[in-house]
């Protein structure tokens, strides 16, 4: 019953049931028939995509009781009732209780098809609205987790919202500290796999001798010290998501085994010849250019193409300076709550230093600085940031930010001043003057 244009018919008269199914089939409307309300309830889950047409008089639970239970499960589900001649007043009352429509026996095939089509159209529209609402709620929730006003981060959030609830494997590219695991967790949390495990493994944090056992698992006595069976990370992530960080560090011989798992959706534990079926979404992350590594023979190209069905790029903090203060204030508030301190105010010298810094550690470094600032520690000296005495003035920091912002816009639009000005929301002449000022 996965077809959104499907009809579940509940009718205990086999001749009426067959006639209804044949009439719908002639109009290319899929249907399935059951002879009791109890069986209908077993077939209708929370995500049932179709409509229900049910006789009122049924053995056991009747059609009105079925209507009440279905409406409790899903108020938007259209339920059409089939009535006898003496049940008209009962059917009218049922419509007040939420029935979509009713048909009096005997009814023509044309009447059945017309009612079914209208109900299916309403169901389809309601499902589309529901999907849009979930996407909107997801985007709003993403803005609270993946913070940033820059066009790059807005685009990243849109991509996450669009691909999160798919089965596509994802490759996340970004420098150390940009938030690759946060993006991976969002992909999991905003998907239908969210109720199953999110399993993370840092491929660069394990010695090669333990890697195969850790990811694929092993049987008891598969090697010295293997006293009992161990379930590997892939198998543990069954039904959920497997996050492989620093995928470029995976040993070459295990890249082949991972590729086979992605192709066959099954694995073999060390010491076993019995395949184990697995269904997990693989989200990989790298700070390297795997495409270039593949050309140089440092990473398997076939695995790369399996992993990067969708590629999400997280830009470094220095390339989206308009996000620095937003992120810093967010981390500062979190740190103040964590340390039970009053959040200190930002002065112009601090802002100038934050904006001028190159942030080699990206968001991770920024969070560390915010924590130190919340504690009242000399964060600028300890972190290598400019201080009020030797750092740039506020105007210089603002100019550095503006130059970076304009340069990014021109690069995104291949040097086209008109398009860049439109994206920045400024006059083309103003942009031209600033391009000359900064020598862009």
Order of alpha helices (4+ residues) and beta strands (2+ residues): beta-alpha-beta-alpha-beta-alpha-beta-alpha-beta-alpha-alpha-beta-alpha-beta-alpha-beta-beta-alpha-beta-alpha-beta-beta-beta-alpha-alpha-beta-alpha-alpha-alpha-alpha-alpha-alpha-alpha
